[in-house]
């Protein structure tokens, strides 16, 4: 079985897309028609996925939105991933970070229970907190490196001589040597720093959040790319600006239009559809 990065690259090539849609569900924002469903979260996700499957390279549900709904929310997450499984990869955005024994349980939950293809992980407890995720040879791990939120400046940009985010990128490249399983979360709200990060990180794939509602720059995409057809250089995530684009009975038609607009704004080698 090809590795996670190869599977994302295959989906990107097939769909001519670097777009990742974030499935950050908020039932208060669902169309009224879905609120009568037995499982409105699963119904919403299925309609979003089925209307955009040919426009993306992956999906990214954020586990917090499902945890907030208790057991039914987590079951809807599991069924959502099962609905997508085998068609395009799924990144479970859970930002886990703890000592090795706990990290092993987090990895087991993400990869074995939920069936995710990749996860997001905090690297700030060091390699022993990341290593359990790397034991899954066909899965991917995106380490938080330079995040898109304003508070990223509190720690990640310090000190000026060698910012923490550069040390994370350097460590990730070293830890990944020979594995092909690590990538970096790099916010599109930092376009001036992405070129330098690409120099440090080599060919590690970047997950770029911040496009859309957070106002991130598309200039970041070109700076994050690599020149290999068999690997993905950058995955560009958009969540709220896509999944809540419509509110009527046929809301998925507006979701699809928004996904097409995002997909086409993100340049892809060769002609756009």
CORCOR-V450723 format. One record per run of one state. SS is the DSSP state (A for helix, B for strand, O for the rest). FROM is the first residue (numbers start at 1). TO is the last residue. If there is no record, write none. Layout:
<<SS;FROM;TO> <SS;FROM;TO>>
//
This chain:
<<O;1;3> <A;4;15> <O;16;18> <B;19;22> <O;23;26> <A;27;29> <O;30;31> <A;32;36> <O;37;39> <A;40;55> <O;56;57> <B;58;60> <O;61;61> <B;62;62> <A;63;67> <O;68;69> <A;70;84> <O;85;88> <B;89;96> <O;97;99> <A;100;113> <O;114;117> <B;118;121> <O;122;126> <A;127;134> <O;135;139> <B;140;146> <O;147;149> <A;150;154> <O;155;163> <A;164;176> <O;177;181> <B;182;186> <O;187;190> <A;191;201> <O;202;204> <B;205;208> <O;209;218> <A;219;224> <O;225;233> <B;234;238> <O;239;239> <A;240;243> <O;244;250> <A;251;265> <O;266;273>>
//
